[in-house]
Amino acid sequence: MHRGPKTISTPFIEVTTKRVCEDCNTGWLGRIEIGAKAVFEPLLDAETKMITEMDRWIIARWFTKTILTAQLALVSRSATGIVADDAYRSFYEKPQPFNNSVILISGYQGPIPPIAYEMSSITDSEGWGFRVLFHFHRLVLTAFVAEPDKQITLAWPHNFHTACHLMWPPQRGFLGMEDPTLSHSWPPPYVLDQAAIELFLETMRKNSEQPSHGSD
C-alpha cells in the first residue's frame, strides 16, 4: 500500500476501510458478499463442476465491488487511486460489473500461496485503464477495465485465455464464448500454475506503471 511517502506491507485479508458507511456495508454490499459466498465456496471446495450464467453474473459483480472497496482501503482517504471517482457513483446507482470491463476466472494448480492482489494502471490507453489479479487458494480472478468509449491495448501471455472462463461481458463470440446462456465447466480445461501467475504479473508490470498496490 502506498500512503503518501510511506509504503506499507500487510496481509490483504487484514486490510479494512472505514470509507464505506454502515448502512451500505451491512446492507446492499453485505448482500453481495453473502450471494458470492454461496457461489465461491463450492468452487473452492471442488463441490461443483459447473459455473452457471447466474454464477458468472454474481462473480463479476462481486469482483467489481471488491476492486472498488479494496482501492478505498489501499490509498489515502483523500484519493481513490487509479479508479475514477465516477465509477463509485455508477456502482452505487447500478450495482453491476462495469460495461467497459473484462472479467475472467481461472483455476490454479500448485503450491497454495498466501492471498495475492495486485492492481496496475494501463499507460498506453486513450483514457484511464487498469488491470487486476486476485489469487486465492485454487481461484484466480483477473479484470481489465477501461474508460468507456476509449481504446486500450492489453498484453497478456500467449494463450492465457485458454485457461480462463469469461465472467463478463456476456457477449456471444467474445474470447470464444459461443452461447452466453450455457454453463461453463469447472475448472477450465487448462489451469494456471505458479509460473503462469508470475508470467502474467510480469506482463502486467512490463506494460503498466508501477503497481498501485500488492500483497503477497
ROTOR-341523 format. One record per residue (C-alpha): residue number from 1; x, y, z. Coordinates in Angstrom, 3 decimals. Example, Ala and Ser with C-alpha at 12.3 -4.5 7.8 and 13.67 -1.06 7.14 Angstrom:
// ROTOR-341523
<pt><num>1</num><east>12.300</east><north>-4.500</north><up>7.800</up></pt>
<pt><num>2</num><east>13.670</east><north>-1.060</north><up>7.140</up></pt>
***
This chain:
// ROTOR-341523
<pt><num>1</num><east>0.000</east><north>0.000</north><up>0.000</up></pt>
<pt><num>2</num><east>1.222</east><north>3.493</north><up>-0.796</up></pt>
<pt><num>3</num><east>0.078</east><north>6.188</north><up>1.593</up></pt>
<pt><num>4</num><east>1.815</east><north>9.480</north><up>0.983</up></pt>
<pt><num>5</num><east>5.571</east><north>8.932</north><up>1.141</up></pt>
<pt><num>6</num><east>5.154</east><north>5.651</north><up>3.009</up></pt>
<pt><num>7</num><east>4.937</east><north>2.125</north><up>1.638</up></pt>
<pt><num>8</num><east>3.148</east><north>-0.288</north><up>3.961</up></pt>
<pt><num>9</num><east>3.046</east><north>-4.079</north><up>3.653</up></pt>
<pt><num>10</num><east>0.251</east><north>-6.046</north><up>5.275</up></pt>
<pt><num>11</num><east>-1.675</east><north>-9.254</north><up>4.509</up></pt>
<pt><num>12</num><east>-4.507</east><north>-8.344</north><up>2.128</up></pt>
<pt><num>13</num><east>-7.014</east><north>-10.328</north><up>4.155</up></pt>
<pt><num>14</num><east>-6.449</east><north>-7.906</north><up>7.063</up></pt>
<pt><num>15</num><east>-6.979</east><north>-4.738</north><up>5.034</up></pt>
<pt><num>16</num><east>-10.120</east><north>-2.842</north><up>6.014</up></pt>
<pt><num>17</num><east>-11.609</east><north>0.542</north><up>5.206</up></pt>
<pt><num>18</num><east>-13.881</east><north>2.876</north><up>7.141</up></pt>
<pt><num>19</num><east>-14.740</east><north>4.818</north><up>4.000</up></pt>
<pt><num>20</num><east>-17.976</east><north>2.884</north><up>3.470</up></pt>
<pt><num>21</num><east>-20.969</east><north>3.848</north><up>5.610</up></pt>
<pt><num>22</num><east>-22.507</east><north>1.281</north><up>7.946</up></pt>
<pt><num>23</num><east>-25.837</east><north>1.203</north><up>6.129</up></pt>
<pt><num>24</num><east>-24.171</east><north>0.289</north><up>2.816</up></pt>
<pt><num>25</num><east>-21.688</east><north>-2.103</north><up>4.399</up></pt>
<pt><num>26</num><east>-24.336</east><north>-4.090</north><up>6.250</up></pt>
<pt><num>27</num><east>-26.992</east><north>-3.589</north><up>3.579</up></pt>
<pt><num>28</num><east>-26.591</east><north>-3.966</north><up>-0.173</up></pt>
<pt><num>29</num><east>-22.801</east><north>-4.526</north><up>-0.071</up></pt>
<pt><num>30</num><east>-23.290</east><north>-7.205</north><up>2.568</up></pt>
<pt><num>31</num><east>-25.885</east><north>-8.926</north><up>0.407</up></pt>
<pt><num>32</num><east>-23.425</east><north>-9.003</north><up>-2.499</up></pt>
<pt><num>33</num><east>-20.922</east><north>-10.737</north><up>-0.190</up></pt>
<pt><num>34</num><east>-23.454</east><north>-13.288</north><up>1.021</up></pt>
<pt><num>35</num><east>-24.549</east><north>-14.109</north><up>-2.511</up></pt>
<pt><num>36</num><east>-20.960</east><north>-14.502</north><up>-3.682</up></pt>
<pt><num>37</num><east>-20.050</east><north>-16.785</north><up>-0.779</up></pt>
<pt><num>38</num><east>-22.671</east><north>-19.297</north><up>-1.913</up></pt>
<pt><num>39</num><east>-21.024</east><north>-19.393</north><up>-5.361</up></pt>
<pt><num>40</num><east>-17.351</east><north>-19.320</north><up>-4.370</up></pt>
<pt><num>41</num><east>-17.383</east><north>-21.955</north><up>-1.624</up></pt>
<pt><num>42</num><east>-18.421</east><north>-24.860</north><up>-3.922</up></pt>
<pt><num>43</num><east>-15.757</east><north>-23.767</north><up>-6.442</up></pt>
<pt><num>44</num><east>-13.038</east><north>-23.623</north><up>-3.791</up></pt>
<pt><num>45</num><east>-14.073</east><north>-26.946</north><up>-2.253</up></pt>
<pt><num>46</num><east>-14.402</east><north>-28.660</north><up>-5.656</up></pt>
<pt><num>47</num><east>-18.029</east><north>-29.477</north><up>-4.859</up></pt>
<pt><num>48</num><east>-19.316</east><north>-28.250</north><up>-8.203</up></pt>
<pt><num>49</num><east>-18.330</east><north>-28.886</north><up>-11.802</up></pt>
<pt><num>50</num><east>-20.277</east><north>-26.031</north><up>-13.393</up></pt>
<pt><num>51</num><east>-20.448</east><north>-22.235</north><up>-13.361</up></pt>
<pt><num>52</num><east>-23.929</east><north>-21.173</north><up>-14.419</up></pt>
<pt><num>53</num><east>-24.950</east><north>-17.997</north><up>-16.205</up></pt>
<pt><num>54</num><east>-26.186</east><north>-16.566</north><up>-12.883</up></pt>
<pt><num>55</num><east>-22.953</east><north>-17.605</north><up>-11.150</up></pt>
<pt><num>56</num><east>-20.970</east><north>-15.629</north><up>-13.725</up></pt>
<pt><num>57</num><east>-23.023</east><north>-12.521</north><up>-13.003</up></pt>
<pt><num>58</num><east>-22.553</east><north>-12.945</north><up>-9.233</up></pt>
<pt><num>59</num><east>-18.787</east><north>-13.461</north><up>-9.569</up></pt>
<pt><num>60</num><east>-18.351</east><north>-10.468</north><up>-11.874</up></pt>
<pt><num>61</num><east>-20.430</east><north>-8.180</north><up>-9.659</up></pt>
<pt><num>62</num><east>-18.580</east><north>-9.293</north><up>-6.503</up></pt>
<pt><num>63</num><east>-15.180</east><north>-8.758</north><up>-8.119</up></pt>
<pt><num>64</num><east>-16.221</east><north>-5.274</north><up>-9.246</up></pt>
<pt><num>65</num><east>-17.277</east><north>-4.452</north><up>-5.678</up></pt>
<pt><num>66</num><east>-14.008</east><north>-5.875</north><up>-4.339</up></pt>
<pt><num>67</num><east>-11.912</east><north>-3.775</north><up>-6.730</up></pt>
<pt><num>68</num><east>-13.710</east><north>-0.623</north><up>-5.640</up></pt>
<pt><num>69</num><east>-13.597</east><north>-1.255</north><up>-1.892</up></pt>
<pt><num>70</num><east>-10.020</east><north>-2.569</north><up>-1.948</up></pt>
<pt><num>71</num><east>-8.915</east><north>0.586</north><up>-3.709</up></pt>
<pt><num>72</num><east>-10.511</east><north>2.676</north><up>-0.946</up></pt>
<pt><num>73</num><east>-8.632</east><north>0.676</north><up>1.674</up></pt>
<pt><num>74</num><east>-5.289</east><north>0.787</north><up>-0.073</up></pt>
<pt><num>75</num><east>-4.947</east><north>4.505</north><up>-0.810</up></pt>
<pt><num>76</num><east>-5.148</east><north>7.609</north><up>1.345</up></pt>
<pt><num>77</num><east>-8.556</east><north>8.942</north><up>2.379</up></pt>
<pt><num>78</num><east>-8.199</east><north>11.927</north><up>0.073</up></pt>
<pt><num>79</num><east>-7.846</east><north>9.779</north><up>-3.069</up></pt>
<pt><num>80</num><east>-9.497</east><north>6.918</north><up>-4.922</up></pt>
<pt><num>81</num><east>-6.307</east><north>5.894</north><up>-6.727</up></pt>
<pt><num>82</num><east>-6.406</east><north>4.808</north><up>-10.351</up></pt>
<pt><num>83</num><east>-10.140</east><north>4.037</north><up>-10.266</up></pt>
<pt><num>84</num><east>-12.123</east><north>7.039</north><up>-11.490</up></pt>
<pt><num>85</num><east>-14.364</east><north>8.749</north><up>-8.931</up></pt>
<pt><num>86</num><east>-17.482</east><north>8.324</north><up>-11.063</up></pt>
<pt><num>87</num><east>-17.001</east><north>4.519</north><up>-11.010</up></pt>
<pt><num>88</num><east>-18.137</east><north>4.544</north><up>-7.376</up></pt>
<pt><num>89</num><east>-21.256</east><north>6.564</north><up>-8.113</up></pt>
<pt><num>90</num><east>-22.037</east><north>4.321</north><up>-11.080</up></pt>
<pt><num>91</num><east>-21.777</east><north>1.148</north><up>-8.979</up></pt>
<pt><num>92</num><east>-23.908</east><north>2.661</north><up>-6.211</up></pt>
<pt><num>93</num><east>-26.641</east><north>3.615</north><up>-8.650</up></pt>
<pt><num>94</num><east>-26.421</east><north>0.417</north><up>-10.677</up></pt>
<pt><num>95</num><east>-24.580</east><north>-2.365</north><up>-8.815</up></pt>
<pt><num>96</num><east>-23.363</east><north>-4.364</north><up>-11.753</up></pt>
<pt><num>97</num><east>-19.982</east><north>-5.010</north><up>-13.433</up></pt>
<pt><num>98</num><east>-18.602</east><north>-2.102</north><up>-15.419</up></pt>
<pt><num>99</num><east>-19.766</east><north>-2.160</north><up>-19.025</up></pt>
<pt><num>100</num><east>-16.202</east><north>-1.471</north><up>-20.107</up></pt>
<pt><num>101</num><east>-14.647</east><north>-4.364</north><up>-18.190</up></pt>
<pt><num>102</num><east>-13.497</east><north>-7.885</north><up>-18.979</up></pt>
<pt><num>103</num><east>-13.527</east><north>-10.309</north><up>-16.029</up></pt>
<pt><num>104</num><east>-12.047</east><north>-13.800</north><up>-16.204</up></pt>
<pt><num>105</num><east>-11.791</east><north>-16.732</north><up>-13.813</up></pt>
<pt><num>106</num><east>-9.084</east><north>-19.390</north><up>-13.880</up></pt>
<pt><num>107</num><east>-8.242</east><north>-22.483</north><up>-11.915</up></pt>
<pt><num>108</num><east>-4.889</east><north>-22.842</north><up>-10.177</up></pt>
<pt><num>109</num><east>-2.751</east><north>-25.909</north><up>-9.534</up></pt>
<pt><num>110</num><east>0.425</east><north>-25.714</north><up>-7.493</up></pt>
<pt><num>111</num><east>1.661</east><north>-24.666</north><up>-4.055</up></pt>
<pt><num>112</num><east>-1.081</east><north>-22.704</north><up>-2.327</up></pt>
<pt><num>113</num><east>0.271</east><north>-19.174</north><up>-1.870</up></pt>
<pt><num>114</num><east>-0.999</east><north>-16.517</north><up>0.516</up></pt>
<pt><num>115</num><east>-3.769</east><north>-14.379</north><up>-0.943</up></pt>
<pt><num>116</num><east>-2.324</east><north>-12.067</north><up>-3.597</up></pt>
<pt><num>117</num><east>-3.948</east><north>-8.935</north><up>-5.001</up></pt>
<pt><num>118</num><east>-2.299</east><north>-6.609</north><up>-7.471</up></pt>
<pt><num>119</num><east>-3.632</east><north>-3.711</north><up>-9.493</up></pt>
<pt><num>120</num><east>-1.758</east><north>-1.819</north><up>-12.207</up></pt>
<pt><num>121</num><east>-2.703</east><north>1.119</north><up>-14.402</up></pt>
<pt><num>122</num><east>-2.506</east><north>0.771</north><up>-18.182</up></pt>
<pt><num>123</num><east>-0.358</east><north>3.523</north><up>-19.580</up></pt>
<pt><num>124</num><east>-0.897</east><north>3.008</north><up>-23.309</up></pt>
<pt><num>125</num><east>-4.643</east><north>3.664</north><up>-23.283</up></pt>
<pt><num>126</num><east>-6.578</east><north>6.675</north><up>-24.549</up></pt>
<pt><num>127</num><east>-8.191</east><north>7.212</north><up>-21.140</up></pt>
<pt><num>128</num><east>-7.806</east><north>5.673</north><up>-17.735</up></pt>
<pt><num>129</num><east>-7.451</east><north>1.909</north><up>-17.607</up></pt>
<pt><num>130</num><east>-6.231</east><north>-0.724</north><up>-15.188</up></pt>
<pt><num>131</num><east>-5.894</east><north>-4.459</north><up>-14.720</up></pt>
<pt><num>132</num><east>-6.259</east><north>-6.542</north><up>-11.580</up></pt>
<pt><num>133</num><east>-5.147</east><north>-10.005</north><up>-10.476</up></pt>
<pt><num>134</num><east>-6.679</east><north>-11.583</north><up>-7.370</up></pt>
<pt><num>135</num><east>-5.357</east><north>-15.030</north><up>-6.450</up></pt>
<pt><num>136</num><east>-6.768</east><north>-17.006</north><up>-3.552</up></pt>
<pt><num>137</num><east>-6.484</east><north>-20.744</north><up>-2.979</up></pt>
<pt><num>138</num><east>-7.486</east><north>-22.522</north><up>-6.231</up></pt>
<pt><num>139</num><east>-9.057</east><north>-19.485</north><up>-7.892</up></pt>
<pt><num>140</num><east>-7.554</east><north>-16.672</north><up>-9.936</up></pt>
<pt><num>141</num><east>-9.681</east><north>-13.679</north><up>-10.938</up></pt>
<pt><num>142</num><east>-8.431</east><north>-11.129</north><up>-13.449</up></pt>
<pt><num>143</num><east>-10.063</east><north>-7.931</north><up>-14.651</up></pt>
<pt><num>144</num><east>-9.281</east><north>-5.435</north><up>-17.400</up></pt>
<pt><num>145</num><east>-11.122</east><north>-2.137</north><up>-17.141</up></pt>
<pt><num>146</num><east>-11.023</east><north>0.888</north><up>-19.454</up></pt>
<pt><num>147</num><east>-12.702</east><north>4.258</north><up>-19.551</up></pt>
<pt><num>148</num><east>-15.950</east><north>3.986</north><up>-21.563</up></pt>
<pt><num>149</num><east>-15.619</east><north>4.588</north><up>-25.313</up></pt>
<pt><num>150</num><east>-11.818</east><north>4.597</north><up>-25.090</up></pt>
<pt><num>151</num><east>-9.367</east><north>2.105</north><up>-26.545</up></pt>
<pt><num>152</num><east>-6.730</east><north>0.244</north><up>-24.579</up></pt>
<pt><num>153</num><east>-4.038</east><north>-2.190</north><up>-25.602</up></pt>
<pt><num>154</num><east>-3.942</east><north>-5.303</north><up>-23.452</up></pt>
<pt><num>155</num><east>-0.902</east><north>-7.513</north><up>-23.145</up></pt>
<pt><num>156</num><east>-1.137</east><north>-10.990</north><up>-21.679</up></pt>
<pt><num>157</num><east>0.866</east><north>-14.203</north><up>-22.007</up></pt>
<pt><num>158</num><east>0.326</east><north>-16.262</north><up>-25.151</up></pt>
<pt><num>159</num><east>-2.792</east><north>-18.458</north><up>-24.950</up></pt>
<pt><num>160</num><east>-3.632</east><north>-17.117</north><up>-21.493</up></pt>
<pt><num>161</num><east>-7.320</east><north>-17.068</north><up>-22.435</up></pt>
<pt><num>162</num><east>-7.354</east><north>-20.859</north><up>-22.910</up></pt>
<pt><num>163</num><east>-7.019</east><north>-21.273</north><up>-19.129</up></pt>
<pt><num>164</num><east>-9.867</east><north>-18.855</north><up>-18.355</up></pt>
<pt><num>165</num><east>-13.620</east><north>-18.673</north><up>-18.439</up></pt>
<pt><num>166</num><east>-15.224</east><north>-15.350</north><up>-19.310</up></pt>
<pt><num>167</num><east>-17.399</east><north>-13.997</north><up>-16.495</up></pt>
<pt><num>168</num><east>-18.112</east><north>-10.614</north><up>-18.054</up></pt>
<pt><num>169</num><east>-19.260</east><north>-9.364</north><up>-20.550</up></pt>
<pt><num>170</num><east>-21.916</east><north>-11.919</north><up>-21.528</up></pt>
<pt><num>171</num><east>-21.207</east><north>-11.443</north><up>-25.199</up></pt>
<pt><num>172</num><east>-21.536</east><north>-14.087</north><up>-27.887</up></pt>
<pt><num>173</num><east>-18.293</east><north>-14.639</north><up>-29.789</up></pt>
<pt><num>174</num><east>-16.107</east><north>-12.720</north><up>-27.334</up></pt>
<pt><num>175</num><east>-12.994</east><north>-14.746</north><up>-26.359</up></pt>
<pt><num>176</num><east>-14.568</east><north>-17.805</north><up>-27.909</up></pt>
<pt><num>177</num><east>-17.867</east><north>-17.694</north><up>-25.992</up></pt>
<pt><num>178</num><east>-20.360</east><north>-19.425</north><up>-28.265</up></pt>
<pt><num>179</num><east>-23.507</east><north>-19.160</north><up>-26.148</up></pt>
<pt><num>180</num><east>-23.629</east><north>-16.840</north><up>-23.099</up></pt>
<pt><num>181</num><east>-26.591</east><north>-18.728</north><up>-21.656</up></pt>
<pt><num>182</num><east>-24.703</east><north>-22.016</north><up>-21.277</up></pt>
<pt><num>183</num><east>-22.853</east><north>-23.071</north><up>-18.137</up></pt>
<pt><num>184</num><east>-19.063</east><north>-23.361</north><up>-18.021</up></pt>
<pt><num>185</num><east>-17.260</east><north>-26.464</north><up>-16.827</up></pt>
<pt><num>186</num><east>-15.182</east><north>-26.058</north><up>-13.683</up></pt>
<pt><num>187</num><east>-12.247</east><north>-25.979</north><up>-13.636</up></pt>
<pt><num>188</num><east>-11.377</east><north>-24.859</north><up>-17.189</up></pt>
<pt><num>189</num><east>-9.641</east><north>-27.417</north><up>-19.468</up></pt>
<pt><num>190</num><east>-6.296</east><north>-25.797</north><up>-18.648</up></pt>
<pt><num>191</num><east>-5.303</east><north>-24.436</north><up>-15.246</up></pt>
<pt><num>192</num><east>-2.644</east><north>-21.951</north><up>-14.242</up></pt>
<pt><num>193</num><east>0.425</east><north>-22.913</north><up>-12.252</up></pt>
<pt><num>194</num><east>2.817</east><north>-20.787</north><up>-10.227</up></pt>
<pt><num>195</num><east>4.997</east><north>-19.981</north><up>-13.252</up></pt>
<pt><num>196</num><east>1.946</east><north>-18.808</north><up>-15.221</up></pt>
<pt><num>197</num><east>0.904</east><north>-16.469</north><up>-12.403</up></pt>
<pt><num>198</num><east>4.405</east><north>-14.983</north><up>-12.239</up></pt>
<pt><num>199</num><east>4.473</east><north>-14.563</north><up>-16.028</up></pt>
<pt><num>200</num><east>1.118</east><north>-12.819</north><up>-16.032</up></pt>
<pt><num>201</num><east>2.189</east><north>-10.408</north><up>-13.284</up></pt>
<pt><num>202</num><east>5.434</east><north>-9.726</north><up>-15.133</up></pt>
<pt><num>203</num><east>3.400</east><north>-8.921</north><up>-18.245</up></pt>
<pt><num>204</num><east>1.170</east><north>-6.595</north><up>-16.231</up></pt>
<pt><num>205</num><east>4.120</east><north>-4.702</north><up>-14.806</up></pt>
<pt><num>206</num><east>6.040</east><north>-4.505</north><up>-18.058</up></pt>
<pt><num>207</num><east>3.153</east><north>-2.779</north><up>-19.837</up></pt>
<pt><num>208</num><east>1.991</east><north>-0.637</north><up>-16.926</up></pt>
<pt><num>209</num><east>3.120</east><north>1.903</north><up>-14.441</up></pt>
<pt><num>210</num><east>4.315</east><north>0.650</north><up>-11.106</up></pt>
<pt><num>211</num><east>1.611</east><north>-1.444</north><up>-9.394</up></pt>
<pt><num>212</num><east>-0.672</east><north>0.693</north><up>-7.271</up></pt>
<pt><num>213</num><east>-0.524</east><north>-1.913</north><up>-4.546</up></pt>
<pt><num>214</num><east>0.107</east><north>-5.559</north><up>-3.924</up></pt>
<pt><num>215</num><east>0.026</east><north>-8.114</north><up>-1.161</up></pt>
<pt><num>216</num><east>1.709</east><north>-11.497</north><up>-1.022</up></pt>
***
